[in-house]
């Protein structure tokens, strides 16, 4: 676990970020700014990863919208490796890349 990591969790139950109201989205974004200022002051990270996991296949285990806030530091073993790094690993390659991609586009 990275020092300073945490979650921003809207009070009202919403399964994913796509279910937030405009007001909830604005409040979450505002709180994110406050969290960043606090973490910058307390820990001085060199970067951040932010993430919403939406749906079981995306890794969501708790079906209440929550934003992951992960400060990143130059001295980490995985510094410079973001979310894209893990998703692009050969082990994550799909077997059928175009399955369903063109369905319904021929008309």
Secondary structure, DSSP 8 states (H G I E B T S, - for coil): --TT-EEE--SS--SSGGG--HHHHHHHHHHHHHHHHHHHHHH--SEEEEE---SGGGT--S-S--EEEEEE-TTSTTTT--HHHHHTSGGG--S-TTTTTSTT---
